[in-house]
Amino acid sequence: MAMKILDRYILKKFFLTFIFLISILVVVITLIDYLEKSGYYIRYNVSHREIITYYYAFVPFVLNFLTPITVFITTVFVTSRLSQHTEIIAMLSSGISFARILRPYLGGAMAIALCSFYLTGWQIAKTNALRVDFETKYIDHSLRNTSKHLHIRIDPETYLYVQRYYTYDNAGTNVTLETIRDHRLIRKISSQRIYWLPDQGIWQLQDWVSRELDGLTEKIAHGAILDQTFDLHPNDFAINPKLHEALTLPELSTHIKSLKEKGADNVHLFVIEKYVRYMSPFAAIILTVLGMLVSAHKARGGTGLQIILGFILALTYIALFLFAKGVAEAKGSYLLLTIWTPNVIFSLLGIALYRLIPK
């Protein structure tokens, strides 16, 4: 019975502090975001209703993004307060093990992590679609107009490369269409421009040159216009750099499979997004344990010193995560290991602290 009272006591402090901290952070970040984007709202005469709808989707996105770090700061704050009031010492003196004191923290972190995983994987992804559409339309509108260096596999033997594609008129420049069979180039068509004809549902190559290879024989042809029909739609060119944020986990898996079949260059961005969504809930749990370990000891400098240490570790984790994600997005190898590097490092740090801290 006493243990249940202890669990409720710690969990109450944990959840109340978490809600308080994340509410403040979300409000501050939302205000900063509004001030930064207010110029766009005025320039494009964005209605109040659109702005409200945008922040309706923006707030859950920020809330979920901040959750792991806020859980960590919450743990440091709550535990440091308990330790400064000698409550941790009293618990240990009464025969309660350090691992048992850690249990309610883990319970709270796991509850938050599970909610975060569900929201990120399904619910927030739906509201992200509203946020991404708004940002693409008013903030990052230039990104939807032009795509560069696109590689698309049309079928098992046909590959298309477009140096620059313009979404607004469904046209591309510096085009190469290659047919490869048994690892041998059979045909290559180079064109200055590709253009979509919506009425006929076909693609038109302009100023084209064709080379057909048959052993040592090469046939060269050229012309002004060449109509082509293949399984390709203008939507396949319209690559939204934030599309991965607007897909649920099942949609993300399906889209990754589709991109791999087409040989798309940006498939790694969607794979990274999938790995991050699985990594974040574990981050909340790992950081909770670490936060408890760094603040359980009563410090001479008071809670302020421990909270500062907590913020330093939190910023270190954010820096590691951003660095790892940047390396992965640059098409580094071993994407899963790269994305999980911050969790691995902080897990090892937690294990070391658990062995060293007086219990």
N, C-alpha and C positions, 0 to 999 in steps of 0.2 A: 504493500500500500504506500509506504514511504517513498519507494522508488517511482511509483506512478506520479506522486505529488512532485517529486524532483523533475521528472520528465516534463510534466505540464508547466512547471515553473520556468524551465529553460526554454521550452518551445514557445511559450507565450512571449518571452523577451525576444527570442529569435525572430518570430514572425512579425511582431509589432515593429521591431527595429528595421527589418527588411522592407516592410511596406513603407515606413517613414522615409528611409533613405532613397529607395527607388522612385518614390513619388517626387521627392525634391529634384533628383537627377533628371527625371523625365521632363518635369516642368521647365527646368533651366535649359536643357538641350532643345526643347520645343521652342522656347522663346528666342534662343540664339538662332535656330534654323529659320524662324519666321523673319527675324531682322535681316538675316543674310539674303533671303529670297524675296523680300518685300519689293525690291526693285523690279524683279521679273513680274510680280503680280500687277504692279502699276503699268509696266511697259506693255503687257499683253492684255490688260484690262480683265484680269481674272475675277470672276464673280465670287461673292462671299460664300455662296453655296459650294462652289468647287474647292475653295480653300478649306472650308470646314470638312468636306469629304476627304480631302487629302490628309489632314491631320488626324482624322478618324482612323486612317490607315497607317499614318506615320508613328503615332504613339505606341501601338502594339509592337511595331518593328523595333523601335528604340528600347522599349521595355524588355523585350526578349534579348536584344543584343547586350544589354547591361546586366542581365540576370547573373551570370557567373561571377563577375567582378563584384557586384553588389552583395551577393551571398558571402563572398570572402570578407569584404569590409564589415558586413553585419556580424560575422563570426568573431572577427578581431575586436570589434567594439563591445559586443556582449561579454565575451570571455575576459577581456581586460578589465571590465567593470566588476565582474565576479571575482577576479583574482585580487584586485585592489581592495575589495571589501572582505578579503580573506575567506570568501565563500568556497573557493576551490580547495583551499587548505582544509577547511572544516569538513568538506565532503570526503577528502582523502583520509583525514584523521578518523572519521567514523567507520572506516573500513570499505568505503566504496572505491573500486578500482578506477584508474584513469580511463581505461577502455570503456567502462560502464558510464562514466560521465560523458564520454564522446558519443554515446549511442543516440541521445535525443538530437544532437547536432546532425548526425548522419541521417536520422529520420526526417528532419526538416529539410535538409539538402536534397534528399532523394525525392521527397514530395514535390519540391520546386522543380527539380530536374525532370521528373516525369511530365509535369504540367508543361514545362518549357518544350520538351521533345514533341508532345502532342500538338501544341500550338504551332510550333515551327514547321512541323511536318505536314500539317493539314490546314489549320484555321488561319494562321497568320499569312501563309502563302496566298490565300484567297484575297485578303485585304492588301497584300503586297502588290497584287495585280493592279489595284486602283492607284497605289502610290507610284508604281513604275510607269503606268500610262500617263499620269499627271506630270511626272518629272521628265518623261520623254517628250511630252507635248510642249511644256513651258520652260523647263530648265535645261535639259540636255537634248533639245530638239535637233541639234545638228547631228547627233549620233544616229538618228533614225534616217537621215537623208543620204548618207554615204557609208558604204562598207568597203573595206580594202582587203586585197589579197585573199580572195575566197577560193577554196578548193572543195569541189563537190563531186562525189562519185555518183554518176547518173545510173549506171548499171554495173555489173561485175567487170565489164571490159571497157567502159567509157568514163573518162575523167574530164572534168571541166575546170578551168582556171580563169578567174576574172580579176584583173588587177584592181579595178575600182568599179563599184556598182552604185548607181544613183536610184534611190528608191522612188523619188518623186516622179520620174518619167520611165521607170522600169527599163533602164538601159545601162549597159556596162561597156568598158573600154579595155583594150589590150587583152583579147580573149584567146585561149588555147583549148582546143577540143582534141583529146587524144584517145585512140583506141589501142589497148594493150592486151595481147593474147599470149598466154604461156610465157610471160615475162619478156615479150618482144613487142616493140612498137610497130603496129600495123598501119596506122593512119594518124596523121596530125594535121589539124586545120587551125590556122592562125587567122585572126580577124581583128580589125581595128575597133569594131563595135558590135555589140549584140543588143537586140531590141525585141521587146515583147509585143506581139500583135494580139490584143485581147479578143478582137472579133473572130479571128481565125483560130486562136488558141495555139499559136506556133511562135517559135523564136526565129528571128531573122538576123543572119550574119552579114555584115557589110564590109566591103573591101577585104575579101578573104583570099587565102592561099592554102591549097590542099596538097599534101605530100602522102602518097601511098607507097608503102614498101613491100616488095615481094621478092625476098631473097636479096640479090644484088641489083634488082631492078627498082627504079624509083619513078613514079608517075607524078608529075606536077601539074596542077590546074589552079586557076585563079579566076576571080570574077568580082562583080560589084555587089551582088545580092545572092544569098543562099538561104533558103528556108529550111528549118530543122524542126522536127517533132520528136521530143523525148520527154520522159517523165520528170518534168521540172516546172515549178510554178514560181512566180515572182516572190511569193512569201518565203521560199527557201533561201532567198538572198537577203531578205530583210532581217538581219541579225541584230536583235536588241541586246546590248551588252548587259542588261539587267534582267533578262528573261529568266535566268536561273533562280532569281529571288521570288518569282511569281508562280513557281510550280510546286505542287504538293510532292511529297516523296514518291508516290506511285507514278505521277506524271514525270517526275525527274528521271526515274529509272527508265521509263518508256522513251523519253526524249534522248537519253544517253545512248540507248540501243539504236535508235533511228540515226543519230549523228555518226555513230561508229559504222553503220552500214553504208552511209554516204561518204565516209572518209573525211568528215568535216574537221577543220583545224582547231575549232574552238571547243571540242568535246571535253577537254580537260577542265574548262571552267565549270561545267555542270558536274563533273566528277568531284571537283574540289568542294562545290556547294553541298553535295551529298555527304561527303566525309565530314564537313564542318557541322552539319546538322546532327550527326551521330557523336561528334566529339564534344560539343558544347555541354550536354547534360553531364557527361563524365567530368568535365572541367569544374562544374559547380560542386560536385562531391569532393574532388581532389582538393580544390581550394578551401573548402570548408574544413577538412582535416588539417590542412596546413595552417589556416588561420587560427584554429584552436590551439595548435602546438606552439605557435610563435607568441601567443598572448596568454597562455595558461600560467606562466611563471610571473610572480609578483615583481614588477620592475621598480627600481628605486626612483626612476624619473616619472612614475605615475602612468596613467592611461595614455597621456598625450604621446609619450615616446613609442608606445606599442602601436597606437593608431597611425603614427607617422611611418613606422616600420611596415605596417600593413599596406598603407598607400604606396610605399616604395615597391613592395612586392607585387602589388596589383598593377602598377605601371610597368614593371618588368615583364609581367605575364602578357600584358597587352602588346608591348613592344615585340616580344618573342612571337606572339601569334601573328601580328601584322607582317613581321619579317618572314615567318614560315609560309604564310599565305602568298606573299609577294614572290617568294622563290618558286612556289608551286605554280602560280599563274604564269611565271616566265618559262613554263614547260620544263621544269626540273624533273628529274627521275624520282621514282618512289613517292608518288603523291600522298599515299596514305601515311607513310612514315613521316613525311615532311609536315603534314598538317597536324599530326599527333605529337610532334616534337615538344611543344610547350607542356602538354600534359605529362609526357614521359619525364622531362626535366624536373617539373614540380612534384611529381610522384616520388622520384628519387630523393629530392630534397626533403619531402615529408617523411620518408622512411628514415633518413639520417637523423632528422630532428626527433622523431619518436624514440630512437635508440639513445639519443644523447640527453633528452630532457629529463630532469628529476621527476619521478612519478610516485 
